[in-house]
Amino acid sequence: MLRFRGPTLILLSVLAATGPVRAQQAPSTPSQPWDASLAKQALKAPAPSAPPLNLDPAKVYTLAELVNIAEQNNPDTRVAWQNAKARASEVGIAQSTLYPTLAAVALAETTRGDILLDTRYVRQTLDSFAPLLSLDYTIFDFGRRLQEVAINRNRLLAANFQFNDTHRKIIFQVMQAYYRLLDAKGLQQAAEANLKNAQTVQQAAEARLQNGLATLPDVLEARSAAAQADYNLQSALGALEIAHGDLATVLGISPLTQFQVQSIQDIKMPDSIEDTVEASIDKALAQRPDLMQQVAQLRAAGAEVKAARRNYFPTLNLDGEAGLGRRYGQQVGFPGVYSPTHEVWDARLTLSWTLFDGLARENRLAQAHADQKEAAAAIDSIRDQVENQVWAAYSTANTALRQQKAAAALLESATESYNAALESYNYGVRSQIDVVSAQRTLADARATDVTARTQLLTGLATLAYQTSDLLYGKRP
């Protein structure tokens, strides 16, 4: 049997505790990374606060359905929601100061001392016990508490507008990621069509070579075009996987989750922008939640100025206790005596007025005025930014609209040119270079059409984001 003495046990305890202690030390040298193995054992990531969301891999999800999923599942909405709930609780806390505070108190006290009795001092012990009700109430403070309520109410408004702005941003993020995925999917489909066309040209060239109507360089040129089309297809497939993961991340789900989206060719392109740029700017100034949030902050700063001014006035408070008490007293040489139960109460009316506090109230008032002017300047800055953002978004969307119409015409023309060149090549009228050039022009036209469609949809989404139509107008 092993036996350890006291010092040995202390030493073993210290050695056993060196592991966690080392995990809290700085790295020993600047040339090697820190060994975080011990810290990783103590620090573990908590489990997700929301259960994982499973999507149907066979279902084709629309943009509106994906937006709803993101609003329910994205953690940013829960963060903004809990922030708004916390601000609502602060309003309740501020309103509670308008009411009196009533507490149950139990006072127990014992004292011992020598008292003068005739010509000598006698030790006396007194014990008392009294259950009481304590009341504390500010009767009048020139509206100081009301201003605190106003401050917190405006902060709650700001938190609510921030919550709405979070939804606006998440909707826009989903739309951006969704259109990027549609763009990648459209480019992948275009790359597949381009590969098929290139293989068709290659087959025609090889057939003409066997018949003695084409040369080997013609076939090699067609094979090179087919290989390039296959390379472009593989790049498009990789971009499609990345876009799928980006959209899944915005939705708050794992990138491994499989789901389907519609084709960009199934979305009808608009012919024009409904509102004018002036109407779009006016709409943004009336409903942008970030601007409304700053307005609420300005109102809270104004209430803080009023509250700081109220500190110069006195306050009238009422406090006191009331209850029942009983005492026990004893003097040396005499028996102890219990007093009968008796009423105990104490009431105070206090008028408090701070005459000098080292200029603290002056500095608080100056700070409140500065915060108010800062909030007002921030509103002017945000208003200018909103107008510029809407103007830029409107111009971008209008440009994308014209480019999409031009890209559609280009695709139609390139398709007719390729079909004519291939038919003429089969009849021996056109050369190999002509048909390969027409095939490449068609490939570029397909990619341009897909990109132009995506830019138009993204531009319109950006305009709706800047005007807040994503929240209060036409949602996807």
Secondary structure, DSSP 8 states (H G I E B T S, - for coil): -----HHHHHHHHHHHTHHHHHHTS--S-SSS----HHHHHH------SS------TTSEE-HHHHHHHHHHH-HHHHHHHHHHHHHHHHHHHHHHTTS-EEEEEEEEEEEEEEEEETTEEEEEEEEEEEEEEEEEEEEE-TTHHHHHHHHHHHHHHHHHHHHHHHHHHHHHHHHHHHHHHHHHHHHHHHHHHHHHHHHHHHHHHHHHHHTTSS-HHHHHHHHHHHHHHHHHHHHHHHHHHHHHHHHHHHHTS-TT---EE--GGGS---SS-SS-HHHHHHHHHHH-HHHHHHHHHHHHHHHHHHHHHHTTS-EEEEEEEEEEEEEEEEETTS--EE---EEEEEEEEEEE----STTHHHHHHHHHHHHHHHHHHHHHHHHHHHHHHHHHHHHHHHHHHHHHHHHHHHHHHHHHHHHHHHHHHHTTSS-HHHHHHHHHHHHHHHHHHHHHHHHHHHHHHHHHHHHTHHHHS---
